Amino acid sequence: MRILLLLIGVLSLSAAEPFSLEQLTAATKDISSLRVTFVQEKHLAILDEPVVSPGLIEIDRKREAVRWEFTGKSVLLFSDGKLRRFGAEGKEETVTVKDQGVNSMVSQMKAFLHGDWSGMRDMFTITPAADGQPQLNFVPKTPDLAKYIHHLEIRWRANLSAPELMLLVAAGDDRTEYRFAEPQVNITIPVERFIQP
């Protein structure tokens, strides 16, 4: 009996399909809005201790808007196809569109908004995790982007409603981790949240 159970387990594992962008798109198609808090940990080679910052992401797909807030530090607003950045004092800062890091951030925001990862596919080679977990690994396709990003990993929650963990490894092995809390889904988010910090 034990051998039969073991065989069934092995067969079910080998029959499982690898996680894909198509699965993610299908699972999130009915999510119109989302709010999720996170904790960012930056592990920098020049510092003995990580820099820890709390934050919040709000997404409204109907408005095609994203708010990515680092509490008390800065706010990124993506709305009407434009990315705006505000400092801790609420003053708007210049965003350079030609900056590879900015382009990567805009592509991520568009992907979360539309479930359309084509922008990310233009910049990264995307592969599923080898262990079958709902995770995608991103490796830069161009040397220019590779100057800033060695690789990016995003792991989703089991129900695929939102990310659970994101790891960004920069050139030089500096790491930034985002650990996301349980999301609030299909909630009303005031329009002002996407206009001002």
GROMACS elastic network, one bead per residue, 0.5 to 0.9 nm:
[ bonds ]
;  ai    aj funct       b0    kb
    1     4     6  0.51243   500
    1     5     6  0.63586   500
    1     6     6  0.86636   500
    2     5     6  0.51622   500
    2     6     6  0.61242   500
    2     7     6  0.85625   500
    3     6     6  0.50606   500
    3     7     6  0.60820   500
    3     8     6  0.86283   500
    4     7     6  0.50831   500
    4     8     6  0.62063   500
    4     9     6  0.86190   500
    5     8     6  0.51133   500
    5     9     6  0.61739   500
    5    10     6  0.86879   500
    6     9     6  0.50550   500
    6    10     6  0.62211   500
    6    11     6  0.86294   500
    7    10     6  0.51378   500
    7    11     6  0.61193   500
    7    12     6  0.85727   500
    8    11     6  0.51549   500
    8    12     6  0.61149   500
    8    13     6  0.86189   500
    9    12     6  0.52418   500
    9    13     6  0.62479   500
    9    14     6  0.87223   500
   10    13     6  0.51664   500
   10    14     6  0.62225   500
   10    15     6  0.85978   500
   11    14     6  0.51916   500
   11    15     6  0.60619   500
   11    16     6  0.87279   500
   12    15     6  0.50984   500
   12    16     6  0.63320   500
   13    16     6  0.54178   500
   13    17     6  0.88673   500
   13   132     6  0.88639   500
   14    17     6  0.81443   500
   16    19     6  0.89586   500
   16   132     6  0.77287   500
   17    20     6  0.84584   500
   17   132     6  0.76470   500
   18   128     6  0.63828   500
   18   129     6  0.76829   500
   18   130     6  0.78910   500
   18   131     6  0.84787   500
   18   132     6  0.54345   500
   18   133     6  0.79933   500
   18   134     6  0.83399   500
   19    22     6  0.84375   500
   19    23     6  0.67953   500
   19    24     6  0.80602   500
   19   127     6  0.88735   500
   19   128     6  0.56492   500
   19   129     6  0.74222   500
   19   132     6  0.62566   500
   19   133     6  0.68307   500
   19   134     6  0.54767   500
   19   135     6  0.69122   500
   19   136     6  0.76999   500
   20    23     6  0.53018   500
   20    24     6  0.65340   500
   20    25     6  0.87661   500
   20   127     6  0.81896   500
   20   128     6  0.64245   500
   20   134     6  0.79909   500
   20   135     6  0.85050   500
   20   136     6  0.77631   500
   21    24     6  0.50158   500
   21    25     6  0.60828   500
   21    26     6  0.85913   500
   21   115     6  0.81349   500
   21   116     6  0.85962   500
   21   117     6  0.74561   500
   21   128     6  0.87124   500
   21   136     6  0.82685   500
   22    25     6  0.50832   500
   22    26     6  0.61651   500
   22    27     6  0.85832   500
   22   115     6  0.87242   500
   23    26     6  0.51940   500
   23    27     6  0.61009   500
   23    28     6  0.86837   500
   23   160     6  0.87145   500
   24    27     6  0.51701   500
   24    28     6  0.62379   500
   24    29     6  0.85530   500
   24   115     6  0.74564   500
   24   134     6  0.85598   500
   24   156     6  0.88019   500
   24   160     6  0.64338   500
   24   161     6  0.85791   500
   25    28     6  0.54414   500
   25    29     6  0.60126   500
   25   114     6  0.82667   500
   25   115     6  0.50315   500
   25   116     6  0.75186   500
   26    29     6  0.54531   500
   26    30     6  0.84336   500
   26   115     6  0.84845   500
   27    30     6  0.75871   500
   27    31     6  0.86020   500
   27   159     6  0.78085   500
   27   160     6  0.62591   500
   27   161     6  0.71823   500
   28    31     6  0.53978   500
   28    32     6  0.86605   500
   28   115     6  0.74630   500
   28   160     6  0.69805   500
   28   161     6  0.60753   500
   28   162     6  0.83597   500
   29    32     6  0.78958   500
   29   114     6  0.84080   500
   29   115     6  0.75628   500
   30   186     6  0.86384   500
   31    34     6  0.72893   500
   31    61     6  0.79734   500
   31   161     6  0.77704   500
   31   185     6  0.66278   500
   31   186     6  0.59369   500
   32    59     6  0.81010   500
   32    60     6  0.61829   500
   32    61     6  0.52464   500
   32    62     6  0.64841   500
   32   113     6  0.89868   500
   32   185     6  0.76706   500
   32   186     6  0.54351   500
   32   187     6  0.81069   500
   33    58     6  0.74739   500
   33    59     6  0.53042   500
   33    61     6  0.59211   500
   33    62     6  0.78717   500
   33   184     6  0.82988   500
   33   185     6  0.58381   500
   33   187     6  0.59343   500
   33   188     6  0.73821   500
   33   189     6  0.77263   500
   34    57     6  0.78747   500
   34    58     6  0.56559   500
   34    59     6  0.51160   500
   34    60     6  0.67121   500
   34    61     6  0.87006   500
   34   161     6  0.87831   500
   34   162     6  0.82378   500
   34   183     6  0.65908   500
   34   184     6  0.55953   500
   34   186     6  0.59661   500
   34   187     6  0.66434   500
   34   188     6  0.88676   500
   34   189     6  0.85715   500
   35    56     6  0.71742   500
   35    57     6  0.56895   500
   35    59     6  0.64768   500
   35    60     6  0.89066   500
   35   183     6  0.56886   500
   35   184     6  0.51252   500
   35   185     6  0.66333   500
   35   186     6  0.86739   500
   35   187     6  0.78323   500
   35   189     6  0.84512   500
   36    55     6  0.86428   500
   36    56     6  0.57680   500
   36    57     6  0.54049   500
   36    58     6  0.66326   500
   36   162     6  0.81187   500
   36   180     6  0.66360   500
   36   181     6  0.61276   500
   36   182     6  0.65735   500
   36   184     6  0.62935   500
   36   185     6  0.86777   500
   37    54     6  0.75002   500
   37    55     6  0.56905   500
   37    57     6  0.62868   500
   37    58     6  0.87293   500
   37   179     6  0.85740   500
   37   180     6  0.59309   500
   37   181     6  0.55504   500
   37   182     6  0.78153   500
   37   183     6  0.74074   500
   38    53     6  0.85056   500
   38    54     6  0.58511   500
   38    55     6  0.51899   500
   38    56     6  0.58561   500
   38    57     6  0.78022   500
   38   178     6  0.62744   500
   38   179     6  0.53660   500
   38   181     6  0.58550   500
   39    52     6  0.69018   500
   39    53     6  0.57544   500
   39    55     6  0.60673   500
   39    56     6  0.85142   500
   39   177     6  0.80200   500
   39   178     6  0.56470   500
   39   179     6  0.53468   500
   39   180     6  0.66889   500
   39   181     6  0.84242   500
   40    51     6  0.79203   500
   40    52     6  0.56167   500
   40    53     6  0.50876   500
   40    54     6  0.60764   500
   40    55     6  0.73357   500
   40    70     6  0.85332   500
   40   176     6  0.68503   500
   40   177     6  0.55842   500
   40   179     6  0.65995   500
   40   180     6  0.88476   500
   41    50     6  0.59598   500
   41    51     6  0.55770   500
   41    53     6  0.65813   500
   41    54     6  0.88281   500
   41   175     6  0.81053   500
   41   176     6  0.56094   500
   41   177     6  0.51333   500
   41   178     6  0.65271   500
   41   179     6  0.83909   500
   42    49     6  0.88422   500
   42    50     6  0.52699   500
   42    51     6  0.50212   500
   42    52     6  0.65092   500
   42    53     6  0.85030   500
   42   174     6  0.75853   500
   42   175     6  0.59083   500
   42   177     6  0.64689   500
   42   178     6  0.88805   500
   43    46     6  0.87977   500
   43    47     6  0.74810   500
   43    48     6  0.85060   500
   43    49     6  0.72113   500
   43    51     6  0.67753   500
   43   173     6  0.88902   500
   43   174     6  0.57975   500
   43   175     6  0.50900   500
   43   176     6  0.60978   500
   43   177     6  0.81632   500
   44    47     6  0.55025   500
   44    48     6  0.79440   500
   44    49     6  0.81185   500
   44    50     6  0.68093   500
   44    51     6  0.81425   500
   44   173     6  0.80794   500
   44   175     6  0.66131   500
   44   176     6  0.82804   500
   45    48     6  0.75566   500
   45   172     6  0.80995   500
   45   173     6  0.76478   500
   45   174     6  0.60756   500
   45   175     6  0.88957   500
   47    50     6  0.69636   500
   47    51     6  0.84605   500
   53    70     6  0.66387   500
   53    71     6  0.71775   500
   53    72     6  0.88755   500
   53    73     6  0.85345   500
   54    69     6  0.86053   500
   54    70     6  0.61240   500
   54    71     6  0.57982   500
   54    72     6  0.87494   500
   55    68     6  0.75263   500
   55    69     6  0.53013   500
   55    72     6  0.87187   500
   56    67     6  0.77763   500
   56    68     6  0.60455   500
   56    69     6  0.51411   500
   56    70     6  0.66921   500
   56    71     6  0.73412   500
   56   180     6  0.89233   500
   57    66     6  0.71745   500
   57    67     6  0.55389   500
   57    69     6  0.62456   500
   57    70     6  0.89254   500
   58    65     6  0.82088   500
   58    66     6  0.56632   500
   58    67     6  0.50374   500
   58    68     6  0.66789   500
   58    69     6  0.85340   500
   58   189     6  0.78143   500
   58   193     6  0.83705   500
   58   194     6  0.86716   500
   59    63     6  0.87247   500
   59    64     6  0.77382   500
   59    65     6  0.59275   500
   59    67     6  0.65254   500
   59    68     6  0.87233   500
   59   109     6  0.88572   500
   59   112     6  0.79768   500
   59   113     6  0.68836   500
   59   189     6  0.84000   500
   60    63     6  0.55273   500
   60    64     6  0.58424   500
   60    65     6  0.53073   500
   60    66     6  0.64578   500
   60    67     6  0.89042   500
   60   113     6  0.74544   500
   60   186     6  0.87534   500
   60   187     6  0.89849   500
   60   188     6  0.85753   500
   60   189     6  0.72960   500
   60   194     6  0.89530   500
   61    65     6  0.64230   500
   61    66     6  0.82900   500
   61   112     6  0.87749   500
   61   113     6  0.54694   500
   61   114     6  0.70772   500
   62    65     6  0.78836   500
   62   113     6  0.89781   500
   63    66     6  0.88540   500
   63    79     6  0.77333   500
   63    80     6  0.83790   500
   63   191     6  0.83333   500
   64    78     6  0.81048   500
   64    79     6  0.62788   500
   64    80     6  0.71032   500
   64    81     6  0.81034   500
   64   110     6  0.84072   500
   64   113     6  0.63823   500
   64   114     6  0.81556   500
   65    77     6  0.74418   500
   65    78     6  0.54533   500
   65    80     6  0.73124   500
   65    81     6  0.84094   500
   65   109     6  0.85923   500
   65   113     6  0.74444   500
   65   194     6  0.63476   500
   66    76     6  0.80183   500
   66    77     6  0.58524   500
   66    78     6  0.50133   500
   66    79     6  0.66390   500
   66   109     6  0.67914   500
   66   110     6  0.87840   500
   66   112     6  0.87529   500
   66   113     6  0.75884   500
   66   193     6  0.89077   500
   66   194     6  0.66801   500
   67    75     6  0.70774   500
   67    76     6  0.58645   500
   67    78     6  0.64710   500
   67    79     6  0.86605   500
   67   193     6  0.70464   500
   67   194     6  0.59584   500
   67   197     6  0.87814   500
   68    74     6  0.86066   500
   68    75     6  0.58432   500
   68    76     6  0.50245   500
   68    77     6  0.64589   500
   68    78     6  0.83796   500
   69    72     6  0.84298   500
   69    73     6  0.79470   500
   69    74     6  0.61062   500
   69    76     6  0.61829   500
   69    77     6  0.83411   500
   69   197     6  0.82883   500
   70    73     6  0.53758   500
   70    74     6  0.52287   500
   70    75     6  0.60504   500
   70    76     6  0.85065   500
   70    88     6  0.89179   500
   71    74     6  0.68400   500
   71    75     6  0.79185   500
   71    88     6  0.85262   500
   72    75     6  0.87777   500
   72    87     6  0.88243   500
   72    88     6  0.57328   500
   72    89     6  0.84988   500
   73    86     6  0.86720   500
   73    87     6  0.62450   500
   73    89     6  0.80380   500
   74    85     6  0.71778   500
   74    86     6  0.54848   500
   74    89     6  0.82315   500
   74    90     6  0.76904   500
   74   197     6  0.81293   500
   75    84     6  0.82018   500
   75    85     6  0.57646   500
   75    86     6  0.51651   500
   75    87     6  0.67283   500
   75    88     6  0.78771   500
   75    90     6  0.82108   500
   75   196     6  0.87998   500
   75   197     6  0.60084   500
   76    83     6  0.68859   500
   76    84     6  0.56977   500
   76    86     6  0.64947   500
   76   197     6  0.81937   500
   77    82     6  0.79890   500
   77    83     6  0.57227   500
   77    84     6  0.51304   500
   77    85     6  0.63960   500
   77    86     6  0.83135   500
   77   193     6  0.85800   500
   77   194     6  0.59351   500
   77   195     6  0.72623   500
   77   196     6  0.79266   500
   77   197     6  0.80334   500
   78    81     6  0.65823   500
   78    82     6  0.54988   500
   78    84     6  0.63654   500
   78    85     6  0.88740   500
   78   106     6  0.77063   500
   78   109     6  0.74325   500
   78   110     6  0.88328   500
   78   194     6  0.73037   500
   78   195     6  0.89853   500
   79    82     6  0.54953   500
   79    83     6  0.67661   500
   79    84     6  0.83283   500
   79   194     6  0.67481   500
   79   195     6  0.79054   500
   80    83     6  0.85264   500
   81   106     6  0.87395   500
   81   110     6  0.87222   500
   82   106     6  0.83516   500
   83    95     6  0.73797   500
   83    97     6  0.86177   500
   83   102     6  0.84343   500
   83   105     6  0.89509   500
   83   106     6  0.69867   500
   84    92     6  0.72254   500
   84    93     6  0.74863   500
   84    94     6  0.77507   500
   84    95     6  0.66453   500
   85    91     6  0.84658   500
   85    92     6  0.58023   500
   85    93     6  0.54983   500
   85    94     6  0.71228   500
   85    95     6  0.67103   500
   85   197     6  0.88292   500
   86    89     6  0.77235   500
   86    90     6  0.53970   500
   86    91     6  0.53064   500
   86    93     6  0.55282   500
   86    94     6  0.87369   500
   86   196     6  0.85890   500
   86   197     6  0.67198   500
   87    90     6  0.53079   500
   87    91     6  0.55478   500
   87    92     6  0.64930   500
   87    93     6  0.67210   500
   87   197     6  0.87898   500
   88    91     6  0.74572   500
   89    92     6  0.89129   500
   90   196     6  0.82464   500
   90   197     6  0.60290   500
   91   197     6  0.86900   500
   92   197     6  0.89969   500
   95    98     6  0.89585   500
   95    99     6  0.83107   500
   95   102     6  0.75795   500
   96    99     6  0.55286   500
   96   102     6  0.71231   500
   97   100     6  0.79692   500
   97   102     6  0.62872   500
   97   103     6  0.65851   500
   98   101     6  0.87485   500
   98   102     6  0.74601   500
   98   103     6  0.71055   500
   99   102     6  0.52609   500
   99   103     6  0.63290   500
   99   104     6  0.87291   500
  100   103     6  0.50183   500
  100   104     6  0.61262   500
  100   105     6  0.86335   500
  100   144     6  0.71212   500
  100   145     6  0.56096   500
  100   148     6  0.77699   500
  101   104     6  0.50878   500
  101   105     6  0.62573   500
  101   106     6  0.87163   500
  101   145     6  0.72884   500
  101   148     6  0.69555   500
  101   149     6  0.81414   500
  102   105     6  0.50560   500
  102   106     6  0.61759   500
  102   107     6  0.85739   500
  103   106     6  0.51235   500
  103   107     6  0.61371   500
  103   108     6  0.86279   500
  103   123     6  0.89765   500
  104   107     6  0.51101   500
  104   108     6  0.62362   500
  104   109     6  0.87168   500
  104   119     6  0.86120   500
  104   120     6  0.73911   500
  104   123     6  0.75964   500
  104   145     6  0.84448   500
  105   108     6  0.50887   500
  105   109     6  0.62418   500
  105   110     6  0.86647   500
  106   109     6  0.51085   500
  106   110     6  0.61760   500
  106   111     6  0.85475   500
  106   119     6  0.88176   500
  107   110     6  0.51202   500
  107   111     6  0.60844   500
  107   112     6  0.86631   500
  107   117     6  0.77213   500
  107   118     6  0.84877   500
  107   119     6  0.53529   500
  107   120     6  0.56781   500
  107   123     6  0.86959   500
  108   111     6  0.50239   500
  108   112     6  0.62130   500
  108   113     6  0.85428   500
  108   117     6  0.79092   500
  108   119     6  0.80200   500
  108   120     6  0.68410   500
  109   112     6  0.51688   500
  109   113     6  0.60884   500
  109   114     6  0.86595   500
  110   114     6  0.60182   500
  110   115     6  0.76231   500
  110   116     6  0.70320   500
  110   117     6  0.76740   500
  110   119     6  0.77769   500
  110   120     6  0.89831   500
  111   114     6  0.54558   500
  111   118     6  0.78050   500
  111   119     6  0.74030   500
  111   120     6  0.74332   500
  112   115     6  0.55669   500
  112   116     6  0.76463   500
  112   117     6  0.82273   500
  112   162     6  0.89568   500
  113   116     6  0.77796   500
  114   117     6  0.80766   500
  116   119     6  0.74855   500
  116   120     6  0.85946   500
  117   120     6  0.52078   500
  117   121     6  0.61913   500
  117   122     6  0.87672   500
  118   122     6  0.62479   500
  118   123     6  0.88638   500
  119   122     6  0.51877   500
  119   123     6  0.67550   500
  119   124     6  0.87156   500
  120   123     6  0.52007   500
  120   124     6  0.57187   500
  120   125     6  0.82711   500
  120   126     6  0.81365   500
  120   138     6  0.83943   500
  121   124     6  0.51261   500
  121   125     6  0.62163   500
  121   126     6  0.66779   500
  121   138     6  0.87654   500
  121   141     6  0.89937   500
  122   125     6  0.80519   500
  122   141     6  0.79374   500
  123   138     6  0.88938   500
  123   139     6  0.83681   500
  123   140     6  0.59767   500
  123   141     6  0.56525   500
  123   142     6  0.71306   500
  123   145     6  0.79541   500
  124   138     6  0.54983   500
  124   139     6  0.51152   500
  124   141     6  0.50802   500
  124   142     6  0.80930   500
  124   151     6  0.88774   500
  125   137     6  0.80155   500
  125   138     6  0.56349   500
  125   139     6  0.51873   500
  125   140     6  0.63767   500
  125   141     6  0.62495   500
  126   136     6  0.65106   500
  126   137     6  0.55683   500
  126   139     6  0.66817   500
  126   140     6  0.89910   500
  127   130     6  0.86046   500
  127   135     6  0.86144   500
  127   136     6  0.56424   500
  127   137     6  0.52454   500
  127   138     6  0.67384   500
  127   139     6  0.86281   500
  128   131     6  0.85690   500
  128   132     6  0.73813   500
  128   133     6  0.80406   500
  128   134     6  0.76243   500
  128   135     6  0.58837   500
  128   137     6  0.61161   500
  129   132     6  0.57523   500
  129   133     6  0.60947   500
  129   134     6  0.72736   500
  129   135     6  0.53445   500
  129   136     6  0.57834   500
  129   137     6  0.66359   500
  129   153     6  0.89164   500
  129   155     6  0.88630   500
  130   133     6  0.76905   500
  130   135     6  0.89504   500
  131   135     6  0.89986   500
  132   135     6  0.77897   500
  133   136     6  0.87086   500
  133   155     6  0.76224   500
  133   156     6  0.84331   500
  133   158     6  0.84509   500
  134   154     6  0.84819   500
  134   155     6  0.57405   500
  134   156     6  0.54753   500
  134   157     6  0.72995   500
  134   158     6  0.69639   500
  134   160     6  0.75596   500
  135   153     6  0.69880   500
  135   154     6  0.55067   500
  135   156     6  0.60666   500
  136   152     6  0.83692   500
  136   153     6  0.58405   500
  136   154     6  0.54813   500
  136   155     6  0.65125   500
  136   156     6  0.86471   500
  137   151     6  0.72361   500
  137   152     6  0.58555   500
  137   154     6  0.66031   500
  137   155     6  0.87285   500
  138   150     6  0.89030   500
  138   151     6  0.55862   500
  138   153     6  0.61596   500
  138   154     6  0.83443   500
  139   146     6  0.81625   500
  139   149     6  0.80229   500
  139   150     6  0.66743   500
  139   152     6  0.66183   500
  139   153     6  0.89307   500
  140   143     6  0.75431   500
  140   144     6  0.87009   500
  140   145     6  0.60161   500
  140   146     6  0.55793   500
  140   149     6  0.69933   500
  140   150     6  0.69660   500
  140   151     6  0.67054   500
  140   152     6  0.86903   500
  141   144     6  0.87803   500
  141   145     6  0.74627   500
  141   146     6  0.75503   500
  142   145     6  0.55183   500
  142   146     6  0.62219   500
  142   147     6  0.89054   500
  143   147     6  0.63383   500
  144   147     6  0.54755   500
  144   148     6  0.76182   500
  145   148     6  0.55740   500
  145   149     6  0.61114   500
  145   150     6  0.83581   500
  146   150     6  0.55312   500
  146   151     6  0.81085   500
  146   170     6  0.81556   500
  146   171     6  0.70710   500
  147   150     6  0.74920   500
  147   170     6  0.78838   500
  147   171     6  0.60466   500
  148   169     6  0.87501   500
  148   170     6  0.55546   500
  148   171     6  0.57127   500
  149   152     6  0.73391   500
  149   168     6  0.71087   500
  149   169     6  0.60760   500
  149   171     6  0.57237   500
  150   168     6  0.78139   500
  150   169     6  0.54510   500
  150   171     6  0.52266   500
  150   172     6  0.83636   500
  150   173     6  0.78460   500
  151   167     6  0.82704   500
  151   168     6  0.61965   500
  151   169     6  0.54006   500
  151   170     6  0.70182   500
  151   171     6  0.86904   500
  152   166     6  0.73189   500
  152   167     6  0.56766   500
  152   169     6  0.62114   500
  152   170     6  0.86511   500
  153   165     6  0.79953   500
  153   166     6  0.55801   500
  153   167     6  0.50880   500
  153   168     6  0.65583   500
  153   169     6  0.85736   500
  154   163     6  0.67033   500
  154   164     6  0.77244   500
  154   165     6  0.58918   500
  154   167     6  0.65265   500
  154   168     6  0.87280   500
  155   162     6  0.88731   500
  155   163     6  0.57582   500
  155   164     6  0.56661   500
  155   165     6  0.51722   500
  155   166     6  0.62833   500
  155   167     6  0.87377   500
  156   159     6  0.78728   500
  156   160     6  0.54152   500
  156   161     6  0.74319   500
  156   162     6  0.57687   500
  156   165     6  0.68649   500
  156   166     6  0.87020   500
  157   161     6  0.64801   500
  157   162     6  0.60112   500
  157   163     6  0.57928   500
  157   164     6  0.51974   500
  157   165     6  0.84496   500
  157   182     6  0.86359   500
  158   161     6  0.79906   500
  158   164     6  0.88171   500
  159   162     6  0.80785   500
  160   163     6  0.72784   500
  161   183     6  0.75886   500
  161   185     6  0.78695   500
  162   180     6  0.83310   500
  162   182     6  0.81483   500
  162   183     6  0.66907   500
  163   166     6  0.72016   500
  163   179     6  0.84623   500
  163   180     6  0.65699   500
  163   181     6  0.88580   500
  163   183     6  0.88608   500
  164   178     6  0.81412   500
  164   179     6  0.60645   500
  164   181     6  0.70372   500
  164   182     6  0.80334   500
  165   177     6  0.71859   500
  165   178     6  0.55690   500
  165   180     6  0.60164   500
  166   176     6  0.81357   500
  166   177     6  0.57367   500
  166   178     6  0.50047   500
  166   179     6  0.67515   500
  166   180     6  0.82802   500
  167   175     6  0.69615   500
  167   176     6  0.57854   500
  167   178     6  0.64142   500
  167   179     6  0.88329   500
  168   174     6  0.83625   500
  168   175     6  0.57007   500
  168   176     6  0.51169   500
  168   177     6  0.64241   500
  168   178     6  0.85596   500
  169   172     6  0.83599   500
  169   173     6  0.59215   500
  169   174     6  0.58625   500
  169   176     6  0.64888   500
  169   177     6  0.86476   500
  170   173     6  0.54887   500
  170   174     6  0.52251   500
  170   175     6  0.61713   500
  170   176     6  0.81380   500
  171   174     6  0.68292   500
  180   183     6  0.79465   500
  184   187     6  0.67630   500
  189   192     6  0.84531   500
  189   193     6  0.71878   500
  190   193     6  0.57918   500
  190   194     6  0.80178   500
  191   194     6  0.57588   500
  191   195     6  0.69903   500
  192   195     6  0.50279   500
  192   196     6  0.62274   500
  192   197     6  0.86549   500
  193   196     6  0.61144   500
  193   197     6  0.69964   500
  194   197     6  0.78315   500
